[in-house]
Amino acid sequence: MNSTVLAAQQLHTIGTPWLWAATIAGVLILLALDFIVTRKPHEVSMREAVGWTVFYLALPFAFFGLIWAGYGSTPATEFITGYVLEKSLSVDNLFVFMLLLAAFAVPAALAQRVLLFGIVGALVLRGIFIAIGAAALASLNWAFLLFGIILLLTALKLIRDAIGGDDQEVDISKMRTVRLMRRLMPVTDDYRGTKMTVREAGRRALTPLALVVTAVMATDLVFAIDSVPAVYGVTGDPYLVFATNAFALLGLRALYFVLQSVLSRLVHLAYGLAVILGFIGVKLVLHWAHEIWDGVPQIPTPASLVVIVVVLAVVTVTSLLATRTKDDEDTTAADSATH
């Protein structure tokens, strides 16, 4: 049996046409609901954010139960592992979104509308990458090796950036998307509610909201390149890959406001994500090698879930301890200065 057939067998799927249709319809309904909620600009209270976050966290676990009951433990375990992986990567998305919102001085009342557009863009881009990934894995066995190398390189970049202490501010004047849009159309000096374009001085002009939405969607493209290969390292089912991405992204709008005050304290998150992506990269490389040499071991999905959860727990605890220690030192220094 040749390697192409072996690769195709890995793309088993529980996604019947009806299940695909029902899932996509559910995602569209939830997005429509989010657009209705954000139709009137307002600052999001912690109570509102927590309520929506609990709702969007409950959905994937309910879906996990349905998959387990209908299709067994294997696809259910693959789904929940992929979901935890994608959710952890989406927190990194939120950190970048936070930097962009600050750089563009987005009013608090418009923040959730910007995030929602970013989520829609991420869903569309990841849907495209999922389809491309499925086609590649079905016809090219070495695609597993390629995806593994991409994740290993990404892991190294995360570590290098974390050690190097990259500047945590965004200079919007240097962003290519912003410079391009400014050349194409004039841009107003201030925000005009939820409008992205307005008529001013007899011609159509963009608002800053259009610029920040475009910038957010541009970052979505970068994250999709890493995210989709990562989840294909957990499951070869394109339907489950889509489901994990959809469930991980849908709740980001509310989760942003819940985590906004602590995102800057997750100082070790990059190291944790580097370990996770590196681990999944090795898993993909071993899978590719196993298809050529039967003696090469493979990493089971339950083991992947344990590694992801443990790494996230460790970096969260170490981050909070590190920042608390720094806060205590700053407080002590301030007290000493006053005396």
Buried (B, 14 or more C-beta within 10 A) or exposed (E): EEEEEEBBEBBBBBBEEEBBEEBEEBBEEBBEEBEEBBEEBEEBEEEBBBEBBEEBBEBBEEBBEEBBEEBEEBBBBBBBBBBBBBBBBBBBBBBBBBBBBEBBEBBEBBBBBBBBBBBBBBBEBBBEBBBEBBEBBBEBBBBBBBBBBBBBBBBBBBBEEBEEEEEEEBEBEEBEBBEEBEEEEEBBEEBBBBEBBEEBEEEEBBBBBBBBBBBBBBBBBEBBEBBBBBBBBBBBBBBBBBBBBBBBBBBBBBBBBBBBEEBEBBBBBBBBBBBBBBBBBBBBBBBBBBBEEEEEEEBEBEEBBEBBBEBBEBBBEBBBEBBEEEEEEEEEEEEEEEE
